Amino acid sequence: MNTENHNTEYKRIWKDEYLKWVCGFANAQGGKIYIGIDDDMSDIGVTHLHQLLEDIPNKIVTMLGIVPSVSHIERDGKDIIEIDIEQSNIPISYKGTFYMRSGATNQELRGLALQ
């Protein structure tokens, strides 16, 4: 795996605020979020794997209206969750705000950027 970039994001744990990142990937070219990997690429692993494998896709569908691929991978004996988000054909918002992935950052779209 490579460092964070336009199509890849690493998170130690799942937080619902990461739905903004899912939205940003959907509004860009798509991408992957790995839960259980630190920014320095060290494997942390996740706890409550099976619960997260149910909760994450349900929250994404409910809040964003898109269906990602959420799967379990094992890396160095650690449980990692991979969220694969495809590019959306229509703009996706999270709580009424639009986000877009730019480089290794997530940008809130405002003004002319919304067009």
ABEGO torsion letter per residue (X at the ends): XBBBBAABBBBABBBAAAAAAAAAAAABAEEBBBBGBBAAGBBAEBBGAAAAAAAAAAAAAAAAGBBBBBBBBBBGGBBBBBBBBBBBABBBBBGGBBBBBBEABBBBBBEAAAX
